[in-house]
Amino acid sequence: MIKNKVIIFSDSIQSGKTSRVLTWIKDQESVGGILTPDIGEKRKLLDISEMKLYDLETDDLDQNHIIAVGRFVFLKAGFERAIAILNQALLNPPKLVVIDEIGKLELENAGLEPALSDILNKFSISSPETTFLIIVRENLLGEVVAKYSFQDVEFVGYNYFTK
């Protein structure tokens, strides 16, 4: 069971969730985690603590290097890097960890899973004061809430990020 406070930001697909959070975190202190902004035609992985971008979406069709979901083709290495970034945050926990996003792959125990569940549990034990901001597509919200055992959860919309 996850003891940390969890803020879930949910809205429809391609509604600007990531962009809103990216703008908002620039005014926050002690933030880590990952965002997945679309830059040009491709989804990227942003290490928030380093403000460094990595490739996540690809045109590569080599089945050994990719995970496909819907129309998206992602690099397995991108998910591995995201997991490493989240694990790195455990070493010096920030006040806020952003996870963009928990989606279809995670619900199928792929993408960031099963490592994400392990990371959340480790934070719950070693850094229960860290808050998580998790981005979830509106149509997956019920499934995400059912999968993860969050004790202290707040659901927010766009207005939360104008405070």
KAGIJO-V666732 format. One record per residue. N is the residue number from 1. RES is the residue in one small letter. OMEGA is omega as a letter, one per 40 degrees, with the letter a starting at -180 (* if undefined). D_CENTER is the distance of its C-alpha to the mean C-alpha in whole Angstrom. Layout:
BEGIN
<<N	RES	OMEGA	D_CENTER> <N	RES	OMEGA	D_CENTER>>
END
This chain:
BEGIN
<<1	m	a	19> <2	i	a	16> <3	k	a	18> <4	n	i	15> <5	k	a	15> <6	v	i	12> <7	i	i	12> <8	i	i	11> <9	f	a	11> <10	s	i	12> <11	d	a	14> <12	s	i	16> <13	i	i	15> <14	q	a	15> <15	s	i	16> <16	g	a	15> <17	k	a	12> <18	t	i	10> <19	s	i	13> <20	r	a	14> <21	v	i	11> <22	l	i	12> <23	t	a	16> <24	w	a	15> <25	i	i	14> <26	k	i	17> <27	d	a	19> <28	q	i	17> <29	e	i	18> <30	s	i	16> <31	v	i	13> <32	g	i	11> <33	g	a	7> <34	i	i	5> <35	l	a	6> <36	t	a	8> <37	p	i	11> <38	d	i	14> <39	i	a	17> <40	g	a	20> <41	e	a	20> <42	k	i	17> <43	r	i	13> <44	k	i	12> <45	l	i	10> <46	l	i	10> <47	d	a	11> <48	i	a	11> <49	s	i	14> <50	e	a	16> <51	m	a	15> <52	k	a	15> <53	l	i	14> <54	y	i	14> <55	d	i	15> <56	l	i	13> <57	e	a	15> <58	t	i	19> <59	d	i	22> <60	d	i	23> <61	l	i	24> <62	d	a	25> <63	q	i	24> <64	n	a	24> <65	h	a	21> <66	i	i	19> <67	i	a	17> <68	a	i	18> <69	v	a	16> <70	g	i	19> <71	r	a	19> <72	f	i	17> <73	v	a	17> <74	f	i	15> <75	l	i	16> <76	k	a	15> <77	a	i	16> <78	g	i	12> <79	f	i	11> <80	e	i	13> <81	r	i	12> <82	a	i	8> <83	i	i	10> <84	a	i	13> <85	i	i	11> <86	l	i	9> <87	n	i	13> <88	q	i	14> <89	a	i	13> <90	l	a	15> <91	l	i	18> <92	n	a	18> <93	p	i	16> <94	p	i	15> <95	k	a	15> <96	l	i	12> <97	v	i	9> <98	v	i	6> <99	i	a	2> <100	d	e	3> <101	e	i	4> <102	i	a	6> <103	g	a	9> <104	k	a	12> <105	l	a	12> <106	e	i	10> <107	l	i	13> <108	e	a	15> <109	n	i	14> <110	a	a	13> <111	g	i	11> <112	l	a	9> <113	e	e	11> <114	p	a	14> <115	a	a	12> <116	l	i	9> <117	s	i	12> <118	d	i	14> <119	i	i	12> <120	l	i	12> <121	n	i	15> <122	k	i	16> <123	f	a	15> <124	s	a	17> <125	i	a	20> <126	s	a	20> <127	s	a	18> <128	p	i	18> <129	e	i	18> <130	t	i	15> <131	t	i	13> <132	f	i	9> <133	l	a	8> <134	i	i	6> <135	i	a	6> <136	v	i	8> <137	r	a	11> <138	e	a	15> <139	n	i	16> <140	l	a	14> <141	l	a	14> <142	g	i	17> <143	e	i	16> <144	v	i	12> <145	v	i	14> <146	a	a	17> <147	k	a	15> <148	y	a	14> <149	s	i	16> <150	f	i	15> <151	q	a	19> <152	d	a	18> <153	v	i	16> <154	e	i	16> <155	f	a	15> <156	v	i	15> <157	g	a	16> <158	y	a	17> <159	n	i	20> <160	y	a	18> <161	f	i	17> <162	t	i	20> <163	k	*	21>>
END
